[in-house]
Amino acid sequence: MEQVIQKAGGKLIGFYATMGRYDLVMIAEGPSDEVAFGQLITLGMLGNVRTTTLKAFTRQEYAKILGKLP
């Protein structure tokens, strides 16, 4: 999967085998949400993978969003 992410211009940040509800947790970043979505679709087409996505913001991005609030 890391090669697929890199080929699309992304980067695998973390890969964790987990116990509990999820078997694996992968943290990746990509050049855009559209690229990330395309990667998820490609992964889903394999037929044996289900994904849950979570958009995250850095502290700086979070502060910028808060700064725009009235």
BELTATA-V37957 format. One line per field, one symbol per residue. ss: DSSP state (a for helix, b for strand, c for the rest). psi: psi as a letter, one per 20 degrees, with the letter a starting at -180 (. if undefined). A space follows every 10 residues. Layout:
BEGIN
ss->???
psi->???
END
This chain:
BEGIN
ss->caaaaaaccc bbbbbbbccc cccbbbbbbc ccaaaaaaaa aaaacccccc ccccccccaa aaaaaaaccc
psi->hhhgghhjja pogqppprqb hqhqpppqqr irhgggghhh ggghihijpq qpqopqqrgg gghgghhiq.
END
